[in-house]
Amino acid sequence: MKTRKSILKRFKFTKTGKILRRPTGLDHYRAKKSGKKIRKSRKWVKLSKAEARKIKKLYGQSKKR
């Protein structure tokens, strides 16, 4: 099964198997957000188990990895 390139661009896959995503709301309307909120949103966010399962399926990872 081929890897979906859109998934590869939007998510990071760690060596331990965790999947990370960017926080939402960073592309525009940042002027009205506080500096604290913008600083907090620089970090990558871990996906929930249910979301991670779906992304792994789209990514093409087998359960053995």
BELGI-V31414 format. One record per pair of residues at least 12 apart in sequence whose C-alpha atoms are under 10 Angstrom apart, sorted by sequence separation. I is the first residue (numbers start at 0). GAP is how many residues later the second one is. If there is no record, write none. Layout:
i = [I/I]
gap = [GAP/GAP]
This chain:
i = [8/9/25/24/25/24/25/22/23/22/21/22/21/22/21/22/23/20/21/22/19/20/21/22/19/20/21/18/19/20/21/18/19/20/18/19/17/18/19/17/18/17/18/17/11/18/19/10/11/18/10/11/17/18/10/16/10/18/18/16/12/10/7/6/10/16/6/15/7/14/3/6/7/5/6/4/5/2/3/4/2/3/1/2/3/0/1/2/0/1/2/0/0]
gap = [12/12/12/13/15/16/16/17/17/18/19/19/20/20/21/21/21/22/22/22/23/23/23/23/24/24/24/25/25/25/25/26/26/26/27/27/28/28/28/29/29/30/30/31/32/32/32/33/33/33/34/34/34/34/35/35/36/36/37/39/43/44/47/48/48/48/49/49/50/50/51/51/51/52/52/53/53/54/54/54/55/55/56/56/56/57/57/57/58/58/58/59/60]
